[in-house]
Amino acid sequence: MIRNAFSAMSIDRRFSISVAVALLPVLILCGRLVVHEWHAYVVADGALYAFQSYRAGLQAIERVSAERGPTNSALGEDLPTPEARRAALRRARDESDARIEKLIEMLQASRCPACDGDLARIKEARNELAGARANVDQLVRLPLAQRGERAVSSAVDGMIKVIPQFAPAIDALAANVVKGDTRALNCLILATLTADLREAAGQLGSHFTATLTARRALRQEDQLAIERTEGRVDQLRELIDAHVRDRSTLESTAFDRMNQLYFGEGIAYIAEVRRLASRSGGAAISPAQLADHYVPMMRPITVFRDQVLDLAETEIRHHRSNALALLAASGLAACVLLAILLSMATLFRRRVIRPLLDATHVIGAIANGDLTAEIPAARYRGEIKAMFNAIGVLKANSVERQQLERERDRLIHELKATAETDFLTHLLNRRAFESRARASCAERNTAEPELALIMFDIDHFKKINDTYGHATGDHALQLVARLCLDTCRPSDVVARWGGEEFAVLSRVHDAAEALAIADRLRRRISETRIPFNGKDGFTITASFGVALASACDSRDVARLFRHADRLLYQAKEAGRDRIVADPIGVPSGSA
């Protein structure tokens, strides 16, 4: 019936229906192309906004970190606190609050459901900052003699602990940027490393606040904290240098200035303060004097970070412009294609269908004897090649998108691996180790019911660096790492805890098995010679602390770490090259 009805239509109407049916798939393809490019533009635009939020987050962290300078100065001043110090502290807090509020506003304006958790964490960090400030203000209102050293240290630590609360939100924003523009990944990593360097540099100065306020010499725990932070600064410098070498456009005056002023003069100044503070009676330097001299040396770090962020923003904006251009081009191409097809149909209708109708009319007129009908003359043309060009454009865009997605997944995988691995020893880093430890504490294993944490520290490692050089010291760390992997079981979790300190997490049947593992490792380390200048070199020893989760009476990871660290400290105090465990200790040379 439909076929008969279609045959009964005039050729003009049948042609119109056929053109409409033929144009429908073309219209769908063009629509898909435009929608695809629109989605690419939306993602690129979202990446730019995420980058701006990411930048605001780094700036907020930097201002909160910089606030510790005036805070430490105020904690070291006796009453009445000089107006200049109070004014500096107010300005620093106002700047921190302004940066945090800007970040919160940007996250609220993003209309991103996934950002709600990040927003909540930022607000929680703001509340913790307010609490830390209140603690500082309470101490500042007391005379200097009544400010307990432990209270001052707690106040400084409270300000430091605020910074990590920002990290999850900043990492999430960086991931959103990478999703929109993978080419910005290197700059984002470098900017994050530089921000971490600024925080570590600030912490390095803050380690002296309680000591200088109390006007006493540095203690062993102070020295350890300073050395760990210095190790973190050195690690960050190596990572930053590696990324700058991979991208020559980042080698600039700001980078050279950072190396000269901070890594040259700043680190030297901290070393001098540490030398003075290690003497009996401490250093005759106040926290305010330390901040006035040291804080300006950290500013090139922020300048270099801003330069990296400017370069990243330029790249992201360029990517967004390209996406917009592709969207406009695809929309224009779709419109032009449809116009061409309609023009072709109209031309075909005018040059073929209408002359055919006219011929039918003329033939009918002649058949009826009307010889006055005019016989028209027509020239005919037609093109359909443009449609295939549109399909080719759609295919090319799909292929390009698939390649970009594969590259993005590869880069994200590399970033995750880099974030969990110590660059020197290729063991797990501290962050990854803590994550594995939390998971192990939550597990239950009837075959090996006991969870043991073995922490050890290479004895007199600074002397090794001073005597044989840092390159030999690094080689020693790498040899120790290989010994750990060769000695420990495949199921054990081995990590470089920081500096010359290592950690092993092991499932064992009992304390004796844990001690056996630690002693095996201690023996292998002491029996291994470290080559130097092509000769036999020298040997090293290590001090061990072995903590059992059951001995801590807790499955709390932080408590287990603290317990193992105390045991390690006892081993070093007892003469080094030995193992101290709870409930029993194993002296040097015993199993």
Secondary structure, DSSP 4 states (H G I P E B T S, - for coil): -HHHHHHHS-HHHHHHHHHHHHHHHHHHHHHHHHHHHHHHHHHHHHHHHHHHHHHHHHHHHHHHHHTHHHHHHHHTPPSSPPHHHHHHHHHHHHHHHHHHHHHHHHHHHT--GGGHHHHHHHHHHHHHHHHHHHHHHHHHTS-GGGS-HHHHHHHHHHHHHHGGGGHHHHHHHHHHHHHH-GGGHHHHHHHHHHHHHHHHHHHHHHTTHHHHHHT----HHHHHHHHHHHHHHHHHHHHHHHHHHH-GGG-SHHHHHHHHIIIIIIHHHHHHHHHHHTSTT--S--HHHHHHHHHHHHHHHHHHHHHHHHHHHHHHHHHHHHHHHHHHHHHHHHHHHHHHHHHHHHHHIIIIIHHHHHHHHHHHHHHTT-TT------------HHHHHHHHHHHHHHHHHHHHHHHHHHHHHHHHHHHHB-TTT-SB-HHHHHHHHHHHHH---SSS-EEEEEEEEETTHHHHHHHH-HHHHHHHHHHHHHHHHHHS-TTSEEEEEETTEEEEEEEESSHHHHHHHHHHHHHHHHH-EEEETTEEEEE--EEEEEEETTTTTS--HHHHHHHHHHHHHHHHHTTSSSEEESS-EE-TT--
